[in-house]
């Protein structure tokens, strides 16, 4: 199973990538929305982990792209962010995300959520 990690913080992204790799998942780490969209257009991922505040395209714009794509099997989607605005949360869920996790977060909790989503 392959996971696309779109996280602007290099250190945090590498930590997530390390943890996911340790669980046996294939990973691709990108640091902006443009790279994330390029990856989504060229490879099939089973899960997208995305920050909301990415350079070039936001996490919501990436999720909107997936929502509009009409893919038969779109990736599962988890947002990782510090944004707790109710309107943003509602918008994200209306676009079909699977989880909305606020930072700072517990890495064990995140790995549990990833495993749960990818084994459904």
C-alpha positions as CSV (number, residue, x, y, z in Angstrom):
1,X,0.0,0.0,0.0
2,X,1.3,3.4,-1.0
3,X,0.9,6.7,1.0
4,X,1.4,10.2,-0.4
5,X,2.5,12.5,2.4
6,X,2.1,16.3,1.6
7,X,3.6,18.2,4.5
8,X,5.4,21.5,4.3
9,X,7.5,20.8,7.3
10,X,10.5,18.7,6.2
11,X,11.2,17.3,9.6
12,X,7.6,16.4,10.4
13,X,7.1,14.9,7.0
14,X,10.2,12.8,7.4
15,X,9.0,11.6,10.8
16,X,5.7,10.5,9.3
17,X,7.4,8.9,6.4
18,X,9.8,7.0,8.7
19,X,6.9,5.8,10.9
20,X,4.8,4.7,7.9
21,X,7.8,2.9,6.3
22,X,8.4,1.1,9.5
23,X,4.8,-0.3,9.3
24,X,5.6,-1.6,5.8
25,X,3.9,1.1,3.7
26,X,5.4,2.6,0.6
27,X,5.7,6.3,0.9
28,X,6.3,9.4,-1.2
29,X,6.9,12.7,0.6
30,X,6.3,16.1,-1.0
31,X,6.4,19.5,0.4
32,X,3.9,21.5,-1.7
33,X,0.6,21.2,-3.4
34,X,2.0,21.3,-6.9
35,X,4.2,18.3,-6.2
36,X,1.3,16.5,-4.6
37,X,-1.0,17.0,-7.6
38,X,1.8,15.8,-10.0
39,X,2.2,12.6,-7.9
40,X,-1.5,12.0,-7.8
41,X,-1.7,12.4,-11.6
42,X,1.1,9.9,-12.2
43,X,0.7,7.2,-9.6
44,X,-2.0,5.4,-7.6
45,X,-1.9,6.0,-3.9
46,X,-4.0,4.2,-1.3
47,X,-3.8,7.1,1.2
48,X,-3.2,10.8,1.1
49,X,-1.9,12.5,4.3
50,X,-2.0,16.3,3.7
51,X,-1.4,19.5,5.6
52,X,-4.0,22.2,4.7
53,X,-1.5,25.1,4.4
54,X,0.8,23.9,1.6
55,X,2.5,26.2,-0.9
56,X,1.0,26.6,-4.4
57,X,-2.1,24.5,-3.7
58,X,-3.8,23.9,-0.4
59,X,-4.7,20.6,1.1
60,X,-8.4,21.4,0.4
61,X,-7.6,22.1,-3.3
62,X,-5.8,18.8,-3.6
63,X,-8.8,17.0,-2.0
64,X,-11.1,18.9,-4.3
65,X,-9.1,17.6,-7.3
66,X,-9.5,14.0,-6.0
67,X,-13.2,14.6,-5.4
68,X,-13.7,15.9,-8.9
69,X,-11.5,13.3,-10.6
70,X,-14.1,10.5,-10.8
71,X,-11.5,7.9,-10.0
72,X,-13.1,4.5,-9.4
73,X,-10.8,3.9,-6.3
74,X,-9.7,7.3,-5.0
75,X,-7.2,7.3,-2.1
76,X,-8.4,7.6,1.4
77,X,-7.7,11.1,2.8
78,X,-6.5,12.4,6.2
79,X,-5.9,16.0,6.9
80,X,-3.2,16.9,9.4
81,X,-3.4,20.6,10.5
82,X,-3.4,23.2,13.2
83,X,-6.6,24.7,11.7
84,X,-9.7,24.0,13.9
85,X,-12.1,26.4,12.2
86,X,-15.5,24.6,12.0
87,X,-16.2,25.9,8.5
88,X,-12.9,24.4,7.2
89,X,-13.6,21.1,9.0
90,X,-17.1,20.9,7.4
91,X,-15.8,21.8,4.0
92,X,-13.1,19.1,4.2
93,X,-15.7,16.4,5.2
94,X,-18.0,17.6,2.4
95,X,-15.2,16.8,0.0
96,X,-15.0,13.2,1.3
97,X,-12.1,13.1,3.7
98,X,-11.8,10.2,6.1
99,X,-10.2,11.9,9.0
100,X,-9.3,15.4,10.3
101,X,-6.5,15.3,12.8
102,X,-5.2,18.5,14.5
103,X,-1.6,19.2,15.3
104,X,0.2,18.7,17.6
105,X,-0.7,15.0,17.3
106,X,0.3,11.7,18.9
107,X,2.2,9.7,16.3
108,X,0.9,6.4,17.7
109,X,-2.7,7.7,17.2
110,X,-1.9,8.7,13.6
111,X,-0.4,5.3,12.8
112,X,-3.4,3.6,14.3
113,X,-5.7,5.7,12.1
114,X,-3.6,4.9,9.0
115,X,-3.7,1.2,9.7
116,X,-7.4,1.3,10.3
117,X,-8.2,3.1,7.1
118,X,-5.9,1.0,5.0
119,X,-7.4,-2.3,6.3
120,X,-11.0,-1.4,5.7
